[in-house]
Each structure stands twice: as C-alpha cells, then as structure tokens.
Amino acid sequence: MTNHGETTEPFENGDIAAGVSFDGQITPDTPVALRTPAELADALPYLLGYRPEDSMVLVSLLDRGNFGGRARLGIPAGVEDWQAAARQIARGLVIGARRRGSRPDRIVAYVCQEPGPGETGRDVMLRLAPLAQLLRTECGSLDVPVIEALCVSDARFWSYVCPVESCCPPDGTPMGMPGTSAMAAAATYAGIQVRGSLRELRARMQPWETSAALEQEVALDAAGMSLVPRILDDASRADVAEETLDLAGRIIRRFASAAPVSGVHPADVRDDALLGHDEAAALILGLQDRTTRDRAAAWMEGDDGAPALRLWRALARRCVGPYREHAAAPLTLAGWVAWSTGDDIEAREALAMALGADPHYLFAQLLHRACNEGLDPESIRRCLRQERDRQTSGEGSPATAPNIPEQKSGSQLSSDASPAQNAVEAGPATPARRKRLPRSTGPGEAAPGKTTPRNTGPCPQRPQARTRRPTRSRPTPSVAGKTCPDREDG
C-alpha cells in the first residue's frame, strides 16, 4: 500500500465520485436490467470505465433501481488497515451523495484482486471475505444495506451473500466473454469504452526502468547544475521561466505535427523518441518553479490540450532515479489537462500519482479533491485564460510578483487568495498540512505564515518560487429483482 500521508485519499489511488455519472452515460430511455450476480459482475468495468485491480468498489442504487455514485479505493496491504479503508469508502460514497441531495437506497459491493503466487481465485475470495463483511457493516451503519457483495478474481466471480450452490458454486462462476453481455452492447451503443486496467493507465506515467533511464538521469544532473542556480537567482529566474515555456511550446507543436500511430504503447514510444534527454531535463527542472508550472497549465484545451497531455506524460516517465519526486509537477499538469478535457479517470490517477511522488503538493491535493467531488473545472479554466490574456497583453511579469497570503483556516476562503485557488477550494475544505519550509505559491498553493500584498488583477501575479535541488549534482442501468434465491440483504 502506498500511504499518501496528508493527501485527500490516504489509500492508494482512491477515487470517490459520489453522484457523478461517468462519461458517455446511457440515456434514461435505454435502460439495462441487471438481475443476477453474473450481470452485476460483468457491469463493473462499464460502471467505472476501466477494469479495477486490487480494489474495493461500492456502487450505489437509487430509489428506482438506477445506479448512482461509485467509489473505489485500493485494498490496503495490511489487514489492520481494512477497517479504516472500509469506513472511508462507505462514508465517502454515502455521506457525499446525501450532501448532494441523492440518498442511496442500496449498495452493491465488489472486492477485486488477482491471485498471488501459489494462490487460486477461491483463495483470494476466502482471504477477502472479512473485507467484504467490513464493507457491508460500514454501509449498514449508515442505514444503507449492501444487497450484493461480489469477489472478482482470476476471471471468475463469487457472491458473498448467496448461499445456493447451484447459483453461486464454491469454486466461482467464470466471467462471460468480454463484450458479449447486454451491458456491453448498451455501453457500445452509448459510445462508452473500457480503458483497460489501472495498471495499464499508470504505466503511461511511471518512470522509466530501462537502460535509457541512466542517460536521462545524467541529463538531469547536468541540467540541475546549470538551471537550479539560475532559478534561485531573482535576476535570472524570469529568463529560465521564459526558456522553459518556449521549449515546452515548441515540443507541444512537435507532438501535434507527429504522424499518428495505432495503440497506446506505440504512441508513447513515438512521443519518447520525439523528446530528447536534454530537453526533458530542462523542462522537468524548469517546471519545479511553481510560477512556470502555473503558466504551463494554460495549455489545457483546444488544439493544445491533447499534445500537452502527451508531453506531461512523457516528462513524468523521465523523472527517473532520485528525481522521482520531481514528477509531481508534470503529473499534476497531466491530471489537470485530463480533468479539463473531460477525462476524470486519467485525471484522478495522475493526481493520485502526483501525491504519491510528493504528498505535500498542494495544487495536486486540491485538484484531486475537486475532481473527486465532481466540481466543474470551468472556473479554473476561466482564471487561467484571464491570466494568459494578461500575460499576452504585457500587464506585468509573474516572475516578480509578491507572495499570495495564506488561506484562512477551515472552510473559510481568504479574500486575498487567488481566484484559481478559490475556484478549487470552493468545494471541500483544504486538508491540514505539516509545517514546512516556505515555498513559492501559485493558484491552489498557500505560503505558510506569509501575509503580503498581492496584485489586484482578476488573477494575481505569481510569487517568487524556489525549486527543489536535484539530489545528485457511464450508464444508468436499472437493477431489477434478482433471481438468486434465499439472498441476505446484508
């Protein structure tokens, strides 16, 4: 388990999207009736938009049997953490939905994990049975019964609530062929695509572990020797920011003009070939300046969105060896662009990975929380557009702007905070953080203990920033009555 410390989701790669439909949901006039455990097991990838791994998933049912919000958390490696994880996911789904005025009526629970060495799917089912029971207990404590609890492992599924062997045999029931169910047909008609597994999605943003990683590390060392002193020098920091943004713009245009290829992995390999080691190192180090990162976030829509997302992914893959913590900046940018362009799945994953790289990265914390809460990113986009227009019109340089005051405690928003920060923080309250050495702030970042003036424009100018030194110089189907007899309500 990766514990994110003070992140918004302490268990690995969690996402709670209570009351939020996934992209491409089936319209209400195309209902899909799910009556058996087999149909519910088959529906899970279509409800999430991907195949969950090492996950506990809760799916709420509304009063008419339609699916409501969905929540997923990674299964903690330690059994002692299961109680807290079950409580977190249950409360996140149920209380979050109630806060939005849509009270869940019932819940379907899933635990998904592939067998380890020497294990069978049945062994996994038996091992995870206490976790499934904890999910049922925690949901029941919130007055929402779990009507079905399923384990999915090794291409088979088991029901924890059906005692009838002819319906749910002890050795499990084989999953159907992908794409052959009524749910699959309805999802295809609605334009919904299952993205593959979370492991495959994460692989696109994980650091290299090939022989090329050493060459990239050498380039990062060299870039650190030349760039870090310039970034820390007020006289040259603005020049480094302009050089970084100019280089990023040229590479985005290079990516946009590249010939398309078929397949996710070939596309990533093509992008890696288009980006030199020295170029990647200069961008990774330059983006550690929060002002520069915030300005780079303006590549978020239109013709720039897709190639910018490809660049941020490629940079995250280049944060190798001792530079893994530097991935927080490109991963946050990748999450922001994905969320801004409507891809909540990749957005949550990228932002969770950013928090894994640096649990204290506040902009990633706020974006992750806002994305999970189903907030509209348009207010942040509007602020970035205004800032971009202000920069284009020459109304001052963000590289020499004063610090932004710290946000008020609790859920109260500071009147001195930036509009972008307020736009993100308008939803959930900002989580508390340990005291750290002062760092520069940007939209979504507060300077601890600072209270200094700010500019009065629509989006404030960014503060002077410091960089880290390198360490080495959805569909809405209905659930009809079940055919499985003698089932508990849990």
Salt bridges, closest charged atoms under 4 A:
GLU6 OE1 - HIS360 ND1 3.96
GLU6 OE2 - ARG434 NH1 3.31
ASP15 OD2 - ARG72 NE 3.37
GLU53 OE2 - ARG199 NH1 2.69
ASP105 OD2 - ARG106 NE 3.27
GLU119 OE2 - ARG127 NE 2.92
GLU138 OE2 - ARG87 NH2 3.49
GLU148 OE2 - LYS482 NZ 3.56
GLU148 OE2 - ARG487 NH1 2.81
GLU200 OE2 - ARG51 NH2 3.92
GLU209 OE2 - ARG324 NH2 3.79
GLU215 OE1 - HIS277 NE2 3.15
GLU217 OE2 - ARG472 NH1 2.23
ASP221 OD2 - ARG472 NE 3.93
GLU242 OE2 - ARG295 NH1 2.93
GLU243 OE2 - ARG230 NH2 2.98
ASP246 OD2 - ARG250 NH1 2.35
ASP268 OD1 - ARG204 NH2 2.82
ASP268 OD1 - ARG317 NH1 3.74
ASP271 OD1 - ARG270 NE 3.12
ASP271 OD1 - ARG310 NH2 2.79
ASP272 OD1 - ARG317 NH2 2.93
GLU279 OE2 - ARG254 NH2 2.93
ASP289 OD2 - ARG237 NH1 3.03
ASP294 OD1 - ARG293 NH2 2.58
ASP294 OD2 - ARG462 NE 3.26
GLU301 OE2 - ARG385 NE 2.81
GLU325 OE2 - ARG468 NE 3.00
ASP343 OD2 - ARG195 NH1 2.91
GLU346 OE1 - ARG195 NH2 3.54
GLU346 OE2 - ARG313 NE 2.68
GLU349 OE2 - ARG202 NH1 3.26
ASP358 OD2 - ARG439 NH1 3.71
ASP358 OD2 - ARG468 NH2 2.34
GLU373 OE1 - ARG99 NH2 3.50
GLU373 OE1 - ARG100 NH2 2.30
GLU378 OE1 - ARG381 NH2 2.78
GLU378 OE2 - ARG385 NH1 2.77
GLU387 OE2 - ARG390 NH2 2.85
GLU387 OE2 - ARG462 NH1 3.54
GLU445 OE1 - ARG290 NH1 2.43
GLU445 OE2 - ARG293 NH1 2.52
GLU488 OE1 - ARG136 NH2 3.71
